[in-house]
Amino acid sequence: MNMKKGLNVLTGDSLKILPKIESESVQSCITSPPYWGLRDYENSAQIGSESSPVDYVNNVVSIFREVKRVLRSDGTLWLNIGDGYARNGGIGKHGPNAIVGNTKKLIQKRNCKVPECWGLKDRDLMGIPWRVAFALQEDGWILRSRITWVKKNPMPESVKNRPTSATEEIFLFAKSSAYFYNQEGVREESGANLRNYWILNQEAGKYGHPAAFPRELARRCILLGSKEEQIILDPFGGSGTTGVVANELNRKAIIIELNPTYAEIAITRGASIQPQFQSFPSVINQI
């Protein structure tokens, strides 16, 4: 297999595509699944449209169980996931219950009703990132770090009874205790070991995607979790930022995206890095 730069953009359901990827062929998975109940990506197979956050957690675990299979024994998972509030009614311009351009009424209606689980009450922060993290830990992943993404330019909120949300979680998981981590890949400006809070800009709305992954976030995870010419995976590829940054850093990438429109954007962006995509027939089978 040619291990120079390459990008595969695969359109479809990750649960159906991941089983067709060779076991232990990927070095690192860097991704951010859709958050529960926030946006409608107009596909019946989408993650985040479940009727209950419990179902959401279970579905996320199922996908990352398959991710664990395709990771090398020293591979890592870098997972960014957002939270939300349990509400009985209430719709605003900002925050987890906001009306956004691609939110269907069904999702909005459900998202304004307190789910009957976890002892949630009206206005409870649901704690979904940590519930996913603990579920993955129980499923066999090693939870190595929680990194706080501090947003330089957070979305404003009109809320008057709590601080404005300006952070998200990034979890580092390992498949085994002997995992690869390049501490020299990214250092603090002082030269010290990188700390577990990253102050980064958001890039929402770029390339037509409402929740674009920050390039610098992807860059750090790739440099810390892989070597040149290794394969990076993003099973929720969106507009392809993880794959584009991986190619720029001389890694190969597999991007899976459910929405054909976003997949086409990823292909176009990838073409600006490498005019001709390379395929990996020994890694991706019968797709």
N, C-alpha and C positions, 0 to 999 in steps of 0.2 A: 504493500500500500504506500502510495506517495504521501509523505508526511509534510509537504510544503503547505503554504496557505490554502485554505479552501473553506467554503461555506455551503451547507445544505439547508435550504428552507423547505420544510415539510409541512404541508397544509392538512390539518385534520385533528382528530381527538387524540390527545397524548396517551390516553389509556389504550388506544388501539395501535398507535404508532410505536410507542416505547417497546412493546414486546418483540418488535421486528429489528431492534438494535442489538448488536452482539453483546453478550455478557462481558463485563470487565473491559470495555473498550474506551470508556470516557474517563478523563482525569478529574474533572470538576464540573458540577452543576451550579449555575448561578442564575437565580430566577426570582420572580415575584408573581405569585398567582393572583387572579382577581380577588378582591376582598369581598367578604360575604355581604350580599344585599345592597351593594352600592351602585353597580352599573350593569346594564343589559347589553351584552355583546351580540345579541340577536342570533343565538344558536342554542338549540335544545340541549346540547351536550356540554354547555358552558359550566365551569366551576363558578360558584358565587350566587347562583340562582336557586339554591336549595331552599326548601320551605323552612328548614331549621338549621341553626348554626352547628348543631350536633352532626347533621348529615354533611355539612360543609367540611367539618374536621375529618370525618371518616373518609370522604372523597379525596381530600388532600393527602391523607395518609396512604391511601391506595395508590395514588400516583407516585408518591415518593418511595414506596416499597419497590416499584418497578425501576425507579431511578437508582436505587441502591444496587439492584442487580446489574445494571449497565456500568456502574462505576468500577474502576480498578480497585484493588484491595486497599490502596493507599489514597483513595479518592475522597473528596470533600463535597459537601452541599452548603451553599451560601443562600439563605432564604430570607427574603424581605417580605413581611406581611403586615397588614394594617389592622387596626381595631375599629370598633364602633360602639355606639351607645344603644341600650335598650330604651325604647320610647313608646309611650301610649299617645299616639298622635303627635303633631308638631312637624312642620316642614319649614325650612329656612333656606337662605341663599348659600349657606356654607356649612361645612361639617358633614358628619356621616348621614344625616337625614336630608341633605340638600337635594333639590331638584337639579339635575344636570342634563345636558343636552341629549344624552343617549340613555337616560333612565326611563324605563317603561313604567306605566302606572302600576302594574302588578308588583314589580319590585318595590316601588315607592310605598305602596300600601302595606306590603308585608314588613318593610323596614321600619314602619311607624307603629308596630305592634310588639309588645314585649314577648319574646319567645318563651315558651313554657319549658324551660330547662335551666339547670345550674343555679336554681334559686334566684334568677334574675328578677329585678324590680324596675319600675319606671325610673329612667335616668341612670341606671347602672352602666358603668363601663364594662363591656362583656369580657375583656381579657382574651380575645380570640388568638392573638399571636402566641401567648404562653400556653393556651390550651392545645394549640397545634404542636408547639414545641414538646410539651409533655407527652402527647400522643405519639409523636415520632420517637421520642426517647423510649417509651414503652414498647414500640415496635422494633427496637433494636439499634437505632441510631445512637451514636455517642454525641451528646450535646456539649461542645467544647467552649463556646463563648456566646455571649449576647453583646452585640455592638449597637449602640444607640446612634441612629442617624439624626443629627441635629440640623434642621432645615434653615438655611440662611433666609429663604424667602417663603415662609409658610403661608398657606391660604388664610386670609382673615376670617374670623368668626364673630358673630354678633352676640355670642353667649355672654351672660353677665354674672353667672354663679359658679364659674370655674376658670382656671387659666386656659388660654388658647392653646390648642394642640399644635406642637411644632416639632415633634419627634416621631420616629418609627423604629421598629426593631429589625435588626439583621442578625440571624442566628447562624453560627458556624457549627455544622454537624460533620462528623467523621464516620466513615464506614467501619473502620477498625482503629485500634489504638496506635498502630504504626502508620499514621497518615502523613501525607506530604504537606508541609507548610514552610514557605520560604520567608523567614523573618526579615531577610534583606530586600525582599521585593518592594516593600514600601516602608519607609521610615518617617519618623517625625522630622520636622525641619532642623531640630537640634541634633539629629542623629540617633535619638533614643528609640527604643522599641515602640512600634505603633500602639497607640492607646485604643481603648474600646469605645470611643465616641468619635464620630466623623462629622465635621461641619461641612455640609455640601449644599449646593443649590438644587432646587427641583428643576425638572425640565418638562413639566406637564404641558400637553397640547402640541408638542413638537411632532412633526411628521404625521399629523392627523390622528395621533393616538392620545386619549385623554389622560393616560397614566404612564407617560414615557419614563423609562429607567434612566437615572442619571449616568452619564458616561463615566464620570470619575468613580462612582460607586462600583460599576462593572470593572473598571480598570484595576482598582485596588484588589478586588476579589480574585481576578484572573492572575495578577502578579503574585499574590500571596499563595494561591492554591494550585499553580501549574507551572510547567516548564514550556519553553518554546517547542512548537510542533506537536504538542499534545492536543487532545480534543476537549472542547468546552461544549456543554449542553445547556440549553434553555428550553424547557418544555412548555413555557408560556411566553413565547418569543416576542409577541407584540410587534412593534415596528422594527425589531431586529437589532437593538442597541448592543446587546451582549455579543451577538455574532460579529457585528462590525468592529467593535473594540477588540475582540479576540483576534480577528484577522490583522488588525493594525499592530497587534503585539506578537505577530507571527505564530498564532495558534490556529488550529482548525476549529470549526464550530458546526454544531447541529442545532437548528432552530425549529421548534414545532409551534405552529400557530393555528388556532381553530378558525379564525376569521380570515377568509380569502383576501379581503381588502388589505388588512394589515400585513399578511404574508407577501403580497405583491410589493408593498412599501419596503419590506425587509429585503426582498430580492433586488429592488432598484438601488437601495442604499448599499447593498453588498457589491453590486456591479461597479460602483464608484471606487471601490477598493481593489477589486479584481474583475476585469472584464469578462472572464470566463470562469464559471463555477466549476469546481472539481467535485466528483462524486466519490463515495467511499464504499464500493461494492462489497468489500470484506467486512464492513462494519454495519451497514444498513442493508437488510435482506428483504427482497420482494416487496418493496414499497411502490 
